[in-house]
Amino acid sequence: MVLSHRRGIHQLLAKNGFNVHDIALVPRPTPLRTGMEGWLRTFGRSFFDQFPEPDRTAALTDALELLRPSLCDSQGKWTADHVRLRFSAERHA
């Protein structure tokens, strides 16, 4: 389940017995020194390894082309669009 907004995260924590004091989603754009291909080969390995070659390379190429418009700038530099979740909560007694 992807929790993309504060209300959903708050509801999930409350449903599981937490009293939520504060919650924030903090954008953390991160430049990728190895480019998106290097990042996907490292962190997406378990996904891409399920495909035999040449399908693996084709899937990686397709992923890069889908991500390029939103995560690659005009100089060819890639950025990962991480979002950090910060919250303060305590479990109900």
Secondary structure as GFF3:
##gff-version 3
##sequence-region A 1 93
A	DSSP	alpha_helix	6	15	.	.	.	ID=ss1
A	DSSP	beta_strand	18	31	.	.	.	ID=ss2
A	DSSP	alpha_helix	35	43	.	.	.	ID=ss3
A	DSSP	alpha_helix	45	48	.	.	.	ID=ss4
A	DSSP	alpha_helix	55	71	.	.	.	ID=ss5
A	DSSP	beta_strand	79	91	.	.	.	ID=ss6
###
